[in-house]
Amino acid sequence: MIVKKKLLSEIGEKMYQALVYLEFIDTTDITHVIQLIRALPEVTVVNNRSDKEDLNPRGYISVKLITKRTGVEAFATLKTTALSKVTEVRKFNYVPENIRRIESF
């Protein structure tokens, strides 16, 4: 683990986390959408933060990503990518001021 942290810090990689509000098509569920978002570039961890009993096509997810860019740039790119590549996603919102850098990963 120490080797991994040292290697990532030497190449300039940083980890960021933010809470994201999603709306998606009603023929799918949040678990499926989370799996698709996990496959996007730079995304490392995605967790459901909404009520699992809620059947509405919306929810909150926690997203962590690793990048060489700033958190604001990385999440802006992630939003664009998610809306264009994940056809199930209709809305992808986050608050740039709430993006936080994770120091230990």
Backbone atoms as SQL, in Angstrom:
CREATE TABLE atoms (id INTEGER PRIMARY KEY, chain TEXT, resi INTEGER, resn TEXT, atom TEXT, x REAL, y REAL, z REAL);
INSERT INTO atoms VALUES
  (1, 'A', 1, 'MET', 'N', 0.819, -1.194, 0.000),
  (2, 'A', 1, 'MET', 'CA', 0.000, 0.000, 0.000),
  (3, 'A', 1, 'MET', 'C', 0.861, 1.255, 0.000),
  (4, 'A', 2, 'ILE', 'N', 1.935, 1.249, 0.775),
  (5, 'A', 2, 'ILE', 'CA', 2.821, 2.410, 0.839),
  (6, 'A', 2, 'ILE', 'C', 3.462, 2.633, -0.521),
  (7, 'A', 3, 'VAL', 'N', 3.841, 1.569, -1.197),
  (8, 'A', 3, 'VAL', 'CA', 4.447, 1.682, -2.528),
  (9, 'A', 3, 'VAL', 'C', 3.451, 2.315, -3.495),
  (10, 'A', 4, 'LYS', 'N', 2.196, 1.904, -3.440),
  (11, 'A', 4, 'LYS', 'CA', 1.155, 2.450, -4.312),
  (12, 'A', 4, 'LYS', 'C', 0.975, 3.954, -4.070),
  (13, 'A', 5, 'LYS', 'N', 0.897, 4.361, -2.796),
  (14, 'A', 5, 'LYS', 'CA', 0.735, 5.774, -2.469),
  (15, 'A', 5, 'LYS', 'C', 1.925, 6.583, -2.968),
  (16, 'A', 6, 'LYS', 'N', 3.125, 6.044, -2.777),
  (17, 'A', 6, 'LYS', 'CA', 4.334, 6.750, -3.201),
  (18, 'A', 6, 'LYS', 'C', 4.365, 6.876, -4.723),
  (19, 'A', 7, 'LEU', 'N', 4.028, 5.795, -5.411),
  (20, 'A', 7, 'LEU', 'CA', 4.024, 5.809, -6.866),
  (21, 'A', 7, 'LEU', 'C', 3.014, 6.819, -7.405),
  (22, 'A', 8, 'LEU', 'N', 1.805, 6.818, -6.873),
  (23, 'A', 8, 'LEU', 'CA', 0.782, 7.752, -7.340),
  (24, 'A', 8, 'LEU', 'C', 1.172, 9.205, -7.051),
  (25, 'A', 9, 'SER', 'N', 1.799, 9.454, -5.900),
  (26, 'A', 9, 'SER', 'CA', 2.204, 10.819, -5.593),
  (27, 'A', 9, 'SER', 'C', 3.368, 11.271, -6.470),
  (28, 'A', 10, 'GLU', 'N', 4.246, 10.339, -6.843),
  (29, 'A', 10, 'GLU', 'CA', 5.374, 10.692, -7.706),
  (30, 'A', 10, 'GLU', 'C', 4.928, 11.066, -9.112),
  (31, 'A', 11, 'ILE', 'N', 3.871, 10.457, -9.603),
  (32, 'A', 11, 'ILE', 'CA', 3.414, 10.795, -10.954),
  (33, 'A', 11, 'ILE', 'C', 2.370, 11.912, -10.943),
  (34, 'A', 12, 'GLY', 'N', 2.096, 12.468, -9.785),
  (35, 'A', 12, 'GLY', 'CA', 1.226, 13.635, -9.694),
  (36, 'A', 12, 'GLY', 'C', -0.258, 13.334, -9.633),
  (37, 'A', 13, 'GLU', 'N', -0.629, 12.110, -9.324),
  (38, 'A', 13, 'GLU', 'CA', -2.047, 11.757, -9.234),
  (39, 'A', 13, 'GLU', 'C', -2.625, 12.223, -7.895),
  (40, 'A', 14, 'LYS', 'N', -3.867, 12.733, -7.949),
  (41, 'A', 14, 'LYS', 'CA', -4.577, 13.161, -6.747),
  (42, 'A', 14, 'LYS', 'C', -5.963, 12.531, -6.753),
  (43, 'A', 15, 'MET', 'N', -6.504, 12.281, -5.562),
  (44, 'A', 15, 'MET', 'CA', -7.844, 11.711, -5.460),
  (45, 'A', 15, 'MET', 'C', -8.808, 12.777, -4.952),
  (46, 'A', 16, 'TYR', 'N', -9.986, 12.822, -5.574),
  (47, 'A', 16, 'TYR', 'CA', -11.032, 13.756, -5.183),
  (48, 'A', 16, 'TYR', 'C', -12.331, 13.001, -4.972),
  (49, 'A', 17, 'GLN', 'N', -13.196, 13.579, -4.130),
  (50, 'A', 17, 'GLN', 'CA', -14.492, 12.978, -3.856),
  (51, 'A', 17, 'GLN', 'C', -15.558, 14.056, -3.876),
  (52, 'A', 18, 'ALA', 'N', -16.758, 13.687, -4.366),
  (53, 'A', 18, 'ALA', 'CA', -17.899, 14.600, -4.348),
  (54, 'A', 18, 'ALA', 'C', -19.189, 13.800, -4.317),
  (55, 'A', 19, 'LEU', 'N', -20.226, 14.450, -3.826),
  (56, 'A', 19, 'LEU', 'CA', -21.566, 13.878, -3.839),
  (57, 'A', 19, 'LEU', 'C', -22.252, 14.354, -5.114),
  (58, 'A', 20, 'VAL', 'N', -22.843, 13.422, -5.852),
  (59, 'A', 20, 'VAL', 'CA', -23.452, 13.726, -7.146),
  (60, 'A', 20, 'VAL', 'C', -24.932, 13.360, -7.102),
  (61, 'A', 21, 'TYR', 'N', -25.766, 14.266, -7.633),
  (62, 'A', 21, 'TYR', 'CA', -27.198, 13.990, -7.784),
  (63, 'A', 21, 'TYR', 'C', -27.434, 13.515, -9.206),
  (64, 'A', 22, 'LEU', 'N', -28.086, 12.357, -9.340),
  (65, 'A', 22, 'LEU', 'CA', -28.372, 11.781, -10.650),
  (66, 'A', 22, 'LEU', 'C', -29.866, 11.675, -10.884),
  (67, 'A', 23, 'GLU', 'N', -30.262, 11.879, -12.117),
  (68, 'A', 23, 'GLU', 'CA', -31.580, 11.469, -12.576),
  (69, 'A', 23, 'GLU', 'C', -31.343, 10.597, -13.782),
  (70, 'A', 24, 'PHE', 'N', -32.112, 9.523, -13.890),
  (71, 'A', 24, 'PHE', 'CA', -31.896, 8.565, -14.969),
  (72, 'A', 24, 'PHE', 'C', -33.237, 8.061, -15.471),
  (73, 'A', 25, 'ILE', 'N', -33.206, 7.326, -16.570),
  (74, 'A', 25, 'ILE', 'CA', -34.450, 6.837, -17.162),
  (75, 'A', 25, 'ILE', 'C', -35.137, 5.863, -16.209),
  (76, 'A', 26, 'ASP', 'N', -36.451, 5.823, -16.279),
  (77, 'A', 26, 'ASP', 'CA', -37.201, 5.025, -15.305),
  (78, 'A', 26, 'ASP', 'C', -37.235, 3.529, -15.601),
  (79, 'A', 27, 'THR', 'N', -36.621, 3.095, -16.686),
  (80, 'A', 27, 'THR', 'CA', -36.582, 1.664, -16.984),
  (81, 'A', 27, 'THR', 'C', -35.350, 0.982, -16.394),
  (82, 'A', 28, 'THR', 'N', -34.549, 1.725, -15.666),
  (83, 'A', 28, 'THR', 'CA', -33.359, 1.159, -15.022),
  (84, 'A', 28, 'THR', 'C', -33.374, 1.502, -13.543),
  (85, 'A', 29, 'ASP', 'N', -32.383, 1.038, -12.811),
  (86, 'A', 29, 'ASP', 'CA', -32.282, 1.398, -11.399),
  (87, 'A', 29, 'ASP', 'C', -30.905, 1.987, -11.122),
  (88, 'A', 30, 'ILE', 'N', -30.753, 2.523, -9.922),
  (89, 'A', 30, 'ILE', 'CA', -29.518, 3.223, -9.582),
  (90, 'A', 30, 'ILE', 'C', -28.320, 2.277, -9.538),
  (91, 'A', 31, 'THR', 'N', -28.529, 1.028, -9.192),
  (92, 'A', 31, 'THR', 'CA', -27.424, 0.064, -9.139),
  (93, 'A', 31, 'THR', 'C', -26.805, -0.121, -10.520),
  (94, 'A', 32, 'HIS', 'N', -27.644, -0.217, -11.524),
  (95, 'A', 32, 'HIS', 'CA', -27.150, -0.364, -12.895),
  (96, 'A', 32, 'HIS', 'C', -26.400, 0.900, -13.338),
  (97, 'A', 33, 'VAL', 'N', -26.932, 2.058, -13.020),
  (98, 'A', 33, 'VAL', 'CA', -26.283, 3.322, -13.395),
  (99, 'A', 33, 'VAL', 'C', -24.936, 3.456, -12.703),
  (100, 'A', 34, 'ILE', 'N', -24.868, 3.056, -11.439),
  (101, 'A', 34, 'ILE', 'CA', -23.598, 3.108, -10.699),
  (102, 'A', 34, 'ILE', 'C', -22.544, 2.237, -11.370),
  (103, 'A', 35, 'GLN', 'N', -22.920, 1.060, -11.805),
  (104, 'A', 35, 'GLN', 'CA', -21.976, 0.178, -12.491),
  (105, 'A', 35, 'GLN', 'C', -21.450, 0.814, -13.770),
  (106, 'A', 36, 'LEU', 'N', -22.306, 1.498, -14.497),
  (107, 'A', 36, 'LEU', 'CA', -21.874, 2.165, -15.729),
  (108, 'A', 36, 'LEU', 'C', -20.942, 3.330, -15.429),
  (109, 'A', 37, 'ILE', 'N', -21.208, 4.073, -14.386),
  (110, 'A', 37, 'ILE', 'CA', -20.350, 5.216, -14.024),
  (111, 'A', 37, 'ILE', 'C', -18.991, 4.725, -13.531),
  (112, 'A', 38, 'ARG', 'N', -18.950, 3.599, -12.841),
  (113, 'A', 38, 'ARG', 'CA', -17.669, 3.025, -12.397),
  (114, 'A', 38, 'ARG', 'C', -16.738, 2.731, -13.571),
  (115, 'A', 39, 'ALA', 'N', -17.298, 2.495, -14.733),
  (116, 'A', 39, 'ALA', 'CA', -16.489, 2.158, -15.911),
  (117, 'A', 39, 'ALA', 'C', -15.911, 3.382, -16.614),
  (118, 'A', 40, 'LEU', 'N', -16.278, 4.585, -16.191),
  (119, 'A', 40, 'LEU', 'CA', -15.788, 5.792, -16.857),
  (120, 'A', 40, 'LEU', 'C', -14.349, 6.096, -16.460),
  (121, 'A', 41, 'PRO', 'N', -13.615, 6.797, -17.323),
  (122, 'A', 41, 'PRO', 'CA', -12.211, 7.114, -17.037),
  (123, 'A', 41, 'PRO', 'C', -12.045, 7.888, -15.726),
  (124, 'A', 42, 'GLU', 'N', -11.003, 7.581, -15.001),
  (125, 'A', 42, 'GLU', 'CA', -10.577, 8.214, -13.754),
  (126, 'A', 42, 'GLU', 'C', -11.425, 7.848, -12.544),
  (127, 'A', 43, 'VAL', 'N', -12.585, 7.235, -12.726),
  (128, 'A', 43, 'VAL', 'CA', -13.458, 6.884, -11.606),
  (129, 'A', 43, 'VAL', 'C', -12.900, 5.652, -10.912),
  (130, 'A', 44, 'THR', 'N', -12.782, 5.736, -9.581),
  (131, 'A', 44, 'THR', 'CA', -12.266, 4.602, -8.818),
  (132, 'A', 44, 'THR', 'C', -13.321, 3.975, -7.920),
  (133, 'A', 45, 'VAL', 'N', -14.159, 4.799, -7.283),
  (134, 'A', 45, 'VAL', 'CA', -15.166, 4.296, -6.357),
  (135, 'A', 45, 'VAL', 'C', -16.473, 5.048, -6.570),
  (136, 'A', 46, 'VAL', 'N', -17.580, 4.308, -6.603),
  (137, 'A', 46, 'VAL', 'CA', -18.914, 4.907, -6.672),
  (138, 'A', 46, 'VAL', 'C', -19.798, 4.161, -5.679),
  (139, 'A', 47, 'ASN', 'N', -20.442, 4.901, -4.785),
  (140, 'A', 47, 'ASN', 'CA', -21.328, 4.298, -3.793),
  (141, 'A', 47, 'ASN', 'C', -22.679, 4.996, -3.796),
  (142, 'A', 48, 'ASN', 'N', -23.718, 4.220, -3.581),
  (143, 'A', 48, 'ASN', 'CA', -25.077, 4.746, -3.498),
  (144, 'A', 48, 'ASN', 'C', -25.262, 5.425, -2.144),
  (145, 'A', 49, 'ARG', 'N', -25.716, 6.655, -2.152),
  (146, 'A', 49, 'ARG', 'CA', -25.973, 7.393, -0.915),
  (147, 'A', 49, 'ARG', 'C', -27.462, 7.697, -0.749),
  (148, 'A', 50, 'SER', 'N', -28.305, 7.145, -1.613),
  (149, 'A', 50, 'SER', 'CA', -29.732, 7.384, -1.492),
  (150, 'A', 50, 'SER', 'C', -30.420, 6.211, -0.825),
  (151, 'A', 51, 'ASP', 'N', -31.684, 6.412, -0.562),
  (152, 'A', 51, 'ASP', 'CA', -32.502, 5.370, 0.053),
  (153, 'A', 51, 'ASP', 'C', -32.685, 4.223, -0.926),
  (154, 'A', 52, 'LYS', 'N', -32.307, 3.051, -0.529),
  (155, 'A', 52, 'LYS', 'CA', -32.403, 1.890, -1.411),
  (156, 'A', 52, 'LYS', 'C', -33.855, 1.499, -1.712),
  (157, 'A', 53, 'GLU', 'N', -34.768, 1.946, -0.891),
  (158, 'A', 53, 'GLU', 'CA', -36.190, 1.656, -1.084),
  (159, 'A', 53, 'GLU', 'C', -36.839, 2.613, -2.090),
  (160, 'A', 54, 'ASP', 'N', -36.193, 3.727, -2.381),
  (161, 'A', 54, 'ASP', 'CA', -36.743, 4.725, -3.303),
  (162, 'A', 54, 'ASP', 'C', -36.726, 4.178, -4.722),
  (163, 'A', 55, 'LEU', 'N', -37.886, 4.074, -5.334),
  (164, 'A', 55, 'LEU', 'CA', -37.987, 3.526, -6.681),
  (165, 'A', 55, 'LEU', 'C', -38.014, 4.604, -7.758),
  (166, 'A', 56, 'ASN', 'N', -37.936, 5.865, -7.356),
  (167, 'A', 56, 'ASN', 'CA', -37.918, 6.949, -8.322),
  (168, 'A', 56, 'ASN', 'C', -36.591, 6.956, -9.075),
  (169, 'A', 57, 'PRO', 'N', -36.608, 7.394, -10.329),
  (170, 'A', 57, 'PRO', 'CA', -35.374, 7.375, -11.139),
  (171, 'A', 57, 'PRO', 'C', -34.434, 8.543, -10.825),
  (172, 'A', 58, 'ARG', 'N', -33.985, 8.588, -9.592),
  (173, 'A', 58, 'ARG', 'CA', -33.052, 9.630, -9.149),
  (174, 'A', 58, 'ARG', 'C', -32.344, 9.142, -7.904),
  (175, 'A', 59, 'GLY', 'N', -31.250, 9.813, -7.562),
  (176, 'A', 59, 'GLY', 'CA', -30.548, 9.433, -6.347),
  (177, 'A', 59, 'GLY', 'C', -29.226, 10.163, -6.196),
  (178, 'A', 60, 'TYR', 'N', -28.621, 9.981, -5.042),
  (179, 'A', 60, 'TYR', 'CA', -27.315, 10.560, -4.742),
  (180, 'A', 60, 'TYR', 'C', -26.272, 9.455, -4.733),
  (181, 'A', 61, 'ILE', 'N', -25.118, 9.759, -5.311),
  (182, 'A', 61, 'ILE', 'CA', -23.999, 8.830, -5.282),
  (183, 'A', 61, 'ILE', 'C', -22.748, 9.572, -4.832),
  (184, 'A', 62, 'SER', 'N', -21.871, 8.864, -4.176),
  (185, 'A', 62, 'SER', 'CA', -20.564, 9.385, -3.808),
  (186, 'A', 62, 'SER', 'C', -19.572, 8.874, -4.849),
  (187, 'A', 63, 'VAL', 'N', -18.804, 9.793, -5.431),
  (188, 'A', 63, 'VAL', 'CA', -17.851, 9.429, -6.480),
  (189, 'A', 63, 'VAL', 'C', -16.449, 9.856, -6.060),
  (190, 'A', 64, 'LYS', 'N', -15.506, 8.914, -6.188),
  (191, 'A', 64, 'LYS', 'CA', -14.090, 9.221, -5.996),
  (192, 'A', 64, 'LYS', 'C', -13.393, 8.986, -7.326),
  (193, 'A', 65, 'LEU', 'N', -12.458, 9.876, -7.644),
  (194, 'A', 65, 'LEU', 'CA', -11.679, 9.686, -8.862),
  (195, 'A', 65, 'LEU', 'C', -10.236, 10.069, -8.638),
  (196, 'A', 66, 'ILE', 'N', -9.378, 9.525, -9.480),
  (197, 'A', 66, 'ILE', 'CA', -7.944, 9.821, -9.433),
  (198, 'A', 66, 'ILE', 'C', -7.579, 10.513, -10.734),
  (199, 'A', 67, 'THR', 'N', -6.878, 11.642, -10.606),
  (200, 'A', 67, 'THR', 'CA', -6.555, 12.442, -11.776),
  (201, 'A', 67, 'THR', 'C', -5.300, 13.275, -11.529),
  (202, 'A', 68, 'LYS', 'N', -4.742, 13.791, -12.606),
  (203, 'A', 68, 'LYS', 'CA', -3.632, 14.740, -12.503),
  (204, 'A', 68, 'LYS', 'C', -4.151, 16.179, -12.541),
  (205, 'A', 69, 'ARG', 'N', -5.422, 16.335, -12.899),
  (206, 'A', 69, 'ARG', 'CA', -6.025, 17.665, -13.001),
  (207, 'A', 69, 'ARG', 'C', -6.591, 18.115, -11.657),
  (208, 'A', 70, 'THR', 'N', -7.160, 19.307, -11.631),
  (209, 'A', 70, 'THR', 'CA', -7.839, 19.764, -10.419),
  (210, 'A', 70, 'THR', 'C', -9.157, 19.020, -10.285),
  (211, 'A', 71, 'GLY', 'N', -9.691, 19.005, -9.093),
  (212, 'A', 71, 'GLY', 'CA', -10.962, 18.330, -8.858),
  (213, 'A', 71, 'GLY', 'C', -12.097, 18.931, -9.670),
  (214, 'A', 72, 'VAL', 'N', -12.125, 20.252, -9.776),
  (215, 'A', 72, 'VAL', 'CA', -13.186, 20.930, -10.532),
  (216, 'A', 72, 'VAL', 'C', -13.118, 20.529, -12.009),
  (217, 'A', 73, 'GLU', 'N', -11.920, 20.521, -12.573),
  (218, 'A', 73, 'GLU', 'CA', -11.767, 20.112, -13.980),
  (219, 'A', 73, 'GLU', 'C', -12.164, 18.654, -14.180),
  (220, 'A', 74, 'ALA', 'N', -11.729, 17.796, -13.262),
  (221, 'A', 74, 'ALA', 'CA', -11.997, 16.367, -13.393),
  (222, 'A', 74, 'ALA', 'C', -13.492, 16.061, -13.295),
  (223, 'A', 75, 'PHE', 'N', -14.195, 16.702, -12.355),
  (224, 'A', 75, 'PHE', 'CA', -15.631, 16.447, -12.226),
  (225, 'A', 75, 'PHE', 'C', -16.421, 17.080, -13.367),
  (226, 'A', 76, 'ALA', 'N', -15.953, 18.186, -13.910),
  (227, 'A', 76, 'ALA', 'CA', -16.616, 18.765, -15.086),
  (228, 'A', 76, 'ALA', 'C', -16.502, 17.808, -16.271),
  (229, 'A', 77, 'THR', 'N', -15.330, 17.218, -16.450),
  (230, 'A', 77, 'THR', 'CA', -15.138, 16.235, -17.523),
  (231, 'A', 77, 'THR', 'C', -15.979, 14.989, -17.272),
  (232, 'A', 78, 'LEU', 'N', -16.025, 14.547, -16.018),
  (233, 'A', 78, 'LEU', 'CA', -16.832, 13.379, -15.681),
  (234, 'A', 78, 'LEU', 'C', -18.309, 13.627, -15.990),
  (235, 'A', 79, 'LYS', 'N', -18.795, 14.823, -15.670),
  (236, 'A', 79, 'LYS', 'CA', -20.191, 15.160, -15.961),
  (237, 'A', 79, 'LYS', 'C', -20.468, 15.074, -17.461),
  (238, 'A', 80, 'THR', 'N', -19.601, 15.677, -18.255),
  (239, 'A', 80, 'THR', 'CA', -19.757, 15.648, -19.710),
  (240, 'A', 80, 'THR', 'C', -19.722, 14.218, -20.236),
  (241, 'A', 81, 'THR', 'N', -18.781, 13.442, -19.744),
  (242, 'A', 81, 'THR', 'CA', -18.645, 12.047, -20.180),
  (243, 'A', 81, 'THR', 'C', -19.858, 11.220, -19.774),
  (244, 'A', 82, 'ALA', 'N', -20.304, 11.383, -18.537),
  (245, 'A', 82, 'ALA', 'CA', -21.459, 10.609, -18.059),
  (246, 'A', 82, 'ALA', 'C', -22.708, 10.932, -18.869),
  (247, 'A', 83, 'LEU', 'N', -22.928, 12.203, -19.160),
  (248, 'A', 83, 'LEU', 'CA', -24.124, 12.580, -19.915),
  (249, 'A', 83, 'LEU', 'C', -24.061, 12.141, -21.371),
  (250, 'A', 84, 'SER', 'N', -22.856, 12.021, -21.917),
  (251, 'A', 84, 'SER', 'CA', -22.751, 11.626, -23.323),
  (252, 'A', 84, 'SER', 'C', -22.592, 10.119, -23.518),
  (253, 'A', 85, 'LYS', 'N', -21.939, 9.435, -22.592),
  (254, 'A', 85, 'LYS', 'CA', -21.649, 8.003, -22.763),
  (255, 'A', 85, 'LYS', 'C', -22.640, 7.080, -22.069),
  (256, 'A', 86, 'VAL', 'N', -23.195, 7.516, -20.952),
  (257, 'A', 86, 'VAL', 'CA', -24.149, 6.681, -20.206),
  (258, 'A', 86, 'VAL', 'C', -25.548, 7.179, -20.589),
  (259, 'A', 87, 'THR', 'N', -26.145, 6.515, -21.552),
  (260, 'A', 87, 'THR', 'CA', -27.416, 6.990, -22.113),
  (261, 'A', 87, 'THR', 'C', -28.558, 6.974, -21.106),
  (262, 'A', 88, 'GLU', 'N', -28.422, 6.193, -20.043),
  (263, 'A', 88, 'GLU', 'CA', -29.457, 6.145, -19.015),
  (264, 'A', 88, 'GLU', 'C', -29.500, 7.399, -18.149),
  (265, 'A', 89, 'VAL', 'N', -28.398, 8.145, -18.076),
  (266, 'A', 89, 'VAL', 'CA', -28.312, 9.326, -17.211),
  (267, 'A', 89, 'VAL', 'C', -28.936, 10.527, -17.907),
  (268, 'A', 90, 'ARG', 'N', -29.853, 11.197, -17.203),
  (269, 'A', 90, 'ARG', 'CA', -30.519, 12.402, -17.718),
  (270, 'A', 90, 'ARG', 'C', -29.992, 13.677, -17.060),
  (271, 'A', 91, 'LYS', 'N', -29.567, 13.565, -15.811),
  (272, 'A', 91, 'LYS', 'CA', -29.065, 14.731, -15.080),
  (273, 'A', 91, 'LYS', 'C', -27.919, 14.286, -14.194),
  (274, 'A', 92, 'PHE', 'N', -26.861, 15.085, -14.129),
  (275, 'A', 92, 'PHE', 'CA', -25.656, 14.789, -13.338),
  (276, 'A', 92, 'PHE', 'C', -25.229, 16.107, -12.711),
  (277, 'A', 93, 'ASN', 'N', -25.587, 16.325, -11.446),
  (278, 'A', 93, 'ASN', 'CA', -25.286, 17.592, -10.775),
  (279, 'A', 93, 'ASN', 'C', -24.422, 17.380, -9.545),
  (280, 'A', 94, 'TYR', 'N', -23.541, 18.323, -9.310),
  (281, 'A', 94, 'TYR', 'CA', -22.690, 18.334, -8.122),
  (282, 'A', 94, 'TYR', 'C', -22.378, 19.784, -7.802),
  (283, 'A', 95, 'VAL', 'N', -21.900, 20.028, -6.604),
  (284, 'A', 95, 'VAL', 'CA', -21.529, 21.384, -6.186),
  (285, 'A', 95, 'VAL', 'C', -20.005, 21.472, -6.211),
  (286, 'A', 96, 'PRO', 'N', -19.431, 22.281, -7.110),
  (287, 'A', 96, 'PRO', 'CA', -17.966, 22.359, -7.204),
  (288, 'A', 96, 'PRO', 'C', -17.281, 22.709, -5.878),
  (289, 'A', 97, 'GLU', 'N', -17.943, 23.501, -5.052),
  (290, 'A', 97, 'GLU', 'CA', -17.350, 23.883, -3.767),
  (291, 'A', 97, 'GLU', 'C', -17.270, 22.697, -2.799),
  (292, 'A', 98, 'ASN', 'N', -18.029, 21.636, -3.060),
  (293, 'A', 98, 'ASN', 'CA', -18.022, 20.466, -2.180),
  (294, 'A', 98, 'ASN', 'C', -17.089, 19.353, -2.646),
  (295, 'A', 99, 'ILE', 'N', -16.345, 19.592, -3.694),
  (296, 'A', 99, 'ILE', 'CA', -15.341, 18.616, -4.118),
  (297, 'A', 99, 'ILE', 'C', -14.184, 18.702, -3.134),
  (298, 'A', 100, 'ARG', 'N', -13.830, 17.555, -2.577),
  (299, 'A', 100, 'ARG', 'CA', -12.726, 17.592, -1.615),
  (300, 'A', 100, 'ARG', 'C', -11.621, 16.642, -2.040),
  (301, 'A', 101, 'ARG', 'N', -10.416, 17.061, -1.741),
  (302, 'A', 101, 'ARG', 'CA', -9.259, 16.234, -2.059),
  (303, 'A', 101, 'ARG', 'C', -9.051, 15.223, -0.950),
  (304, 'A', 102, 'ILE', 'N', -8.807, 13.975, -1.328),
  (305, 'A', 102, 'ILE', 'CA', -8.520, 12.905, -0.382),
  (306, 'A', 102, 'ILE', 'C', -7.010, 12.781, -0.309),
  (307, 'A', 103, 'GLU', 'N', -6.445, 13.015, 0.858),
  (308, 'A', 103, 'GLU', 'CA', -4.986, 13.005, 1.000),
  (309, 'A', 103, 'GLU', 'C', -4.406, 11.596, 1.050),
  (310, 'A', 104, 'SER', 'N', -5.113, 10.677, 1.667),
  (311, 'A', 104, 'SER', 'CA', -4.580, 9.323, 1.772),
  (312, 'A', 104, 'SER', 'C', -5.475, 8.368, 1.000),
  (313, 'A', 105, 'PHE', 'N', -4.869, 7.668, 0.064),
  (314, 'A', 105, 'PHE', 'CA', -5.650, 6.694, -0.705),
  (315, 'A', 105, 'PHE', 'C', -4.904, 5.465, -0.942);
